[in-house]
Amino acid sequence: MSSAVSRSICRWIHLVLSIPIMGYISSPFDKLPGYAPQTRYVFFPGMVLTGLWMWKGHVVLRLLSHRPNP
């Protein structure tokens, strides 16, 4: 998979995960308990992880692919 395709997939996941968070912020207060756990434990961490991956994913890949000299 090319880097452009993976970046596009990550961007779309990030955007889709941010939609429920915007609904959580703009919803009436009495409807918040209905979907607060999903927002706190699924959507927000997923959005943060995809955002960090888009921002510093190249550093993580470089650290993981570093091989010690024999």
Number of C-alpha atoms within 10 A of each C-alpha: 5 6 8 9 10 12 15 12 13 18 17 13 15 20 14 13 20 18 12 17 18 11 13 19 10 10 11 9 9 7 10 15 10 10 12 15 11 13 20 13 10 12 19 17 13 17 21 14 14 22 17 11 17 16 10 11 15 11 11 10 11 10 10 9 9 8 8 5 4 3
